[in-house]
Amino acid sequence: MDINLIIADNLKRLRNERNLSLGRLSELSDVSKVMLSQIERGETNPTINTIWKIAIGLNVPYTSLLEQQEQNAHVIKKSDIVSQFTDDGQYRLYCYYSNTPHRNFELFQMELNEGCRYTSVGHSEKSEEYLMVLEGELTLEVNHETFILHADDTIAFSASTKHAYFNSGKGILKTVIMNFYPAR
């Protein structure tokens, strides 16, 4: 693949991952908006110094802009995931995607046995939790409020404080949880 197209793809991906506009990246990198736009479209061959400035503005290694990203899809099977669970085994968590420098979220499936409760101490500052009930009934306590959710219901909330899950229905409660960590 053409190196300019690799740089273009990486610049666009990294800028979007950080929720940066071209204008904001221009301020952070001291590279003009016009030049950044041309680079993202693969219309120009940026100099080494320009790439360095952009890397510094994005707070990434220089090579992050030059390396071709793997485009292969891959399947993650629940049976291949090592679960996390409480000592009594009543609460189980399966991490499908972890937070990485290139991914500012985590994706889990959570299972909680009937009549059981699990309390989370909270996540990092400004984190957000997005939860969808797949099966069962969830009573969620967050920020001194109580919410009852059923299959196919969703909720989003600030996850930086303590919150509690209670399986208030019949059978095993299953949810999908995405913890989102905004770019700083």
Backbone torsions as a table, in degrees:
resi	resn	phi	psi	omega
1	MET	NA	146.9	178.4
2	ASP	-61.1	130.3	-177.9
3	ILE	-58.9	-34.4	179.5
4	ASN	-66.0	-34.8	177.8
5	LEU	-72.9	-34.5	175.5
6	ILE	-63.3	-47.9	178.7
7	ILE	-61.1	-42.6	180.0
8	ALA	-59.2	-49.6	-179.8
9	ASP	-61.7	-45.0	-178.4
10	ASN	-66.1	-42.3	179.5
11	LEU	-61.0	-47.6	-179.0
12	LYS	-62.7	-45.0	-179.8
13	ARG	-62.1	-49.5	-177.6
14	LEU	-64.9	-40.1	179.1
15	ARG	-65.1	-43.7	179.7
16	ASN	-68.0	-37.2	177.4
17	GLU	-59.5	-30.2	-178.2
18	ARG	-97.4	4.9	-179.7
19	ASN	54.6	41.8	-179.8
20	LEU	-101.2	134.0	171.5
21	SER	-77.5	165.0	175.0
22	LEU	-59.7	-38.7	179.6
23	GLY	-62.2	-44.2	-179.6
24	ARG	-67.5	-41.6	177.3
25	LEU	-64.5	-35.3	176.9
26	SER	-59.1	-43.2	178.4
27	GLU	-64.3	-42.7	-176.7
28	LEU	-72.0	-29.8	-173.3
29	SER	-105.6	-12.9	-175.2
30	ASP	61.2	36.1	173.4
31	VAL	-120.8	134.4	-174.4
32	SER	-62.1	152.4	176.5
33	LYS	-58.8	-40.1	-179.5
34	VAL	-61.2	-46.1	-179.8
35	MET	-64.7	-43.7	178.2
36	LEU	-60.1	-42.3	179.1
37	SER	-63.6	-42.6	178.4
38	GLN	-64.1	-39.2	179.0
39	ILE	-65.5	-45.4	-179.7
40	GLU	-61.9	-28.9	178.7
41	ARG	-88.6	-2.7	179.8
42	GLY	72.2	24.2	-175.4
43	GLU	-92.3	-5.4	-177.8
44	THR	-141.8	159.6	178.3
45	ASN	-104.1	97.5	-175.4
46	PRO	-68.5	146.0	177.9
47	THR	-73.4	164.7	176.8
48	ILE	-58.5	-43.1	-179.9
49	ASN	-63.6	-36.7	177.9
50	THR	-65.4	-43.3	178.7
51	ILE	-61.7	-42.0	177.9
52	TRP	-60.3	-45.5	-179.5
53	LYS	-60.6	-42.6	-179.9
54	ILE	-65.6	-42.9	179.1
55	ALA	-60.2	-42.1	178.1
56	ILE	-64.9	-43.5	178.7
57	GLY	-61.9	-36.0	178.6
58	LEU	-84.2	-11.5	-176.7
59	ASN	60.3	49.2	178.4
60	VAL	-131.8	160.3	174.5
61	PRO	-63.7	149.3	179.4
62	TYR	-51.2	-43.1	-175.9
63	THR	-68.3	-16.2	178.2
64	SER	-61.6	-25.9	178.8
65	LEU	-86.9	-15.8	-173.7
66	LEU	-104.3	-19.7	-175.1
67	GLU	-82.4	134.2	177.0
68	GLN	-74.0	130.9	-178.9
69	GLN	-80.1	143.4	174.8
70	GLU	-68.2	129.6	-179.5
71	GLN	-106.9	5.9	-177.1
72	ASN	-75.5	132.8	174.2
73	ALA	-75.3	147.7	176.2
74	HIS	-139.9	145.1	-177.8
75	VAL	-98.4	136.6	174.7
76	ILE	-113.6	120.8	-179.8
77	LYS	-98.0	137.7	179.5
78	LYS	-55.3	-36.2	-178.8
79	SER	-65.8	-17.6	179.6
80	ASP	-93.6	-6.4	-176.6
81	ILE	-91.1	136.1	173.9
82	VAL	-82.3	119.8	-176.7
83	SER	-80.6	154.4	170.7
84	GLN	-107.3	141.9	-177.9
85	PHE	-153.1	159.6	177.2
86	THR	-73.6	165.0	-178.6
87	ASP	-54.9	-36.6	-179.0
88	ASP	-85.6	-5.4	177.5
89	GLY	75.8	6.4	-177.2
90	GLN	-75.2	-26.8	-179.1
91	TYR	-117.6	126.5	-178.7
92	ARG	-129.3	139.5	-178.1
93	LEU	-130.0	131.3	-179.4
94	TYR	-119.5	116.3	-178.2
95	CYS	-92.0	113.8	178.0
96	TYR	-87.7	-39.8	178.3
97	TYR	-137.4	128.9	179.2
98	SER	-99.0	162.9	177.5
99	ASN	-70.5	129.8	178.2
100	THR	-133.2	171.8	175.6
101	PRO	-59.7	-21.9	-179.3
102	HIS	-103.5	-1.2	-178.2
103	ARG	-139.6	115.7	-176.8
104	ASN	-99.3	39.0	174.8
105	PHE	-148.6	165.5	172.4
106	GLU	-126.6	144.1	178.9
107	LEU	-124.5	124.4	-176.6
108	PHE	-128.0	157.5	160.1
109	GLN	-111.4	134.5	179.9
110	MET	-116.5	138.9	174.0
111	GLU	-126.0	137.2	-179.8
112	LEU	-138.9	125.8	-177.5
113	ASN	-66.4	156.0	-178.9
114	GLU	-53.7	133.1	176.7
115	GLY	76.1	3.6	-176.1
116	CYS	-100.2	160.4	-176.7
117	ARG	-131.8	145.3	173.3
118	TYR	-136.7	133.6	179.2
119	THR	-113.4	126.4	176.0
120	SER	-94.6	136.9	179.8
121	VAL	-74.0	-10.5	-179.0
122	GLY	107.7	163.7	-177.2
123	HIS	-112.7	-169.1	-175.9
124	SER	-65.7	161.1	-179.6
125	GLU	-55.0	138.5	179.2
126	LYS	69.8	6.5	178.4
127	SER	-72.6	151.9	179.9
128	GLU	-125.5	143.9	176.8
129	GLU	-116.4	133.8	176.1
130	TYR	-118.0	124.2	-173.7
131	LEU	-130.0	138.0	175.0
132	MET	-129.5	128.6	177.5
133	VAL	-80.9	126.2	176.4
134	LEU	-92.6	-45.3	-179.0
135	GLU	-143.7	140.2	173.5
136	GLY	97.0	-165.5	-179.6
137	GLU	-128.3	127.8	-179.4
138	LEU	-111.7	129.9	166.5
139	THR	-105.5	117.7	-176.3
140	LEU	-111.6	129.9	175.8
141	GLU	-112.3	119.8	-179.7
142	VAL	-148.6	134.4	178.6
143	ASN	50.8	46.1	177.1
144	HIS	62.5	23.6	175.1
145	GLU	-124.6	153.2	178.6
146	THR	-119.8	132.6	-179.7
147	PHE	-126.9	139.8	176.1
148	ILE	-113.9	123.7	-178.0
149	LEU	-123.3	145.3	178.4
150	HIS	-117.3	177.2	-180.0
151	ALA	-49.5	134.1	179.5
152	ASP	76.4	1.2	173.7
153	ASP	-84.5	149.6	177.6
154	THR	-129.8	161.6	174.8
155	ILE	-151.3	148.0	174.1
156	ALA	-127.4	139.9	-179.0
157	PHE	-157.1	161.4	174.2
158	SER	-68.4	123.5	-174.5
159	ALA	-100.6	10.7	-176.0
160	SER	-77.8	-10.3	178.4
161	THR	-114.2	167.6	-180.0
162	LYS	-56.5	138.0	175.6
163	HIS	-146.9	153.2	-174.0
164	ALA	-129.9	140.4	176.7
165	TYR	-108.7	135.3	176.3
166	PHE	-133.7	127.4	176.5
167	ASN	-81.7	97.4	-176.5
168	SER	-96.6	8.7	-180.0
169	GLY	-111.0	-163.5	179.2
170	LYS	-97.2	142.3	177.6
171	GLY	77.8	-168.9	-178.0
172	ILE	-79.9	134.0	173.2
173	LEU	-83.9	129.4	175.6
174	LYS	-125.2	131.1	178.1
175	THR	-135.6	162.2	167.2
176	VAL	-108.6	132.6	179.7
177	ILE	-124.6	129.2	172.3
178	MET	-118.9	121.0	173.9
179	ASN	-98.1	124.2	-177.1
180	PHE	-110.5	134.0	-179.0
181	TYR	-118.7	100.6	-176.6
182	PRO	-58.3	147.2	177.2
183	ALA	-63.7	144.3	-177.5
184	ARG	-86.3	NA	NA
